[in-house]
Structures are given as C-alpha cells and as structure tokens.
Amino acid sequence: MTKLFVGNLSYQLTEEEFRETFQNYGNIKELRLLQNKGFGFVEFDSEESAKKALEELNGKEVKGRKMRVEVAKLRESREPRENNRYRSYGSRNFNSRNSGNYQQRSPRSGFSRRRES
C-alpha cells in the first residue's frame, strides 16, 4: 500500500503545491497530477508514510475542495465491448480511396475536380 489515489482536486492546483501537500509525510517515490481531470497519484517509499498521509489528508481542504485520499487500485483489464458504437459498420472501408471515383479538392484553389482512374 504505498501508492495513493487523490481525487476531488482543484483544477488550479499546481504540481508543486500537490508535492508540498504530501512531502511532509515521507519520501515521495513518484507523483503524478492530472490537472485537467482533477485527480492524481502519490507513491511513497514506505507503507507507513502512505498510511499516515491517508489518515491525515483524507477530507482535508486544499484550494477550496476537500481531497479524497484512498489506496490506489490496480486497473483491471477490460474486454472489448460487443456493441461499440464507434466500430466501423458493415463492410464499408473508409480508408480505401481506390474504390471508385471520388472528389478531391485542389490545394491551390477552392474548386473541386474529379480524379481520373
């Protein structure tokens, strides 16, 4: 239990402020802040440091938001879904331009020209 998940972070929190929040609890092995997502991860060298940070910082307010600190869980591998709406449909091949004529825009003018096979 040396890696912690830290959620509900302010989007204005910088990586330096994030580090300063946790460095008093022990030697930080790795720190990762995803600012645009509002969460991050902190990995400590020792389990005692991680446990102390978890107990003292969970629910603490930083930049107007109460942090949620918990033990990081391993990411489960996911199986591909059967009904993925982003899959290609049928036998259409959208990458193939060699099947039939298509309109190609001339790079020098705004006019379209028909490409000859």
Order of alpha helices (4+ residues) and beta strands (2+ residues): beta-alpha-beta-beta-alpha-beta-beta-beta-beta-beta
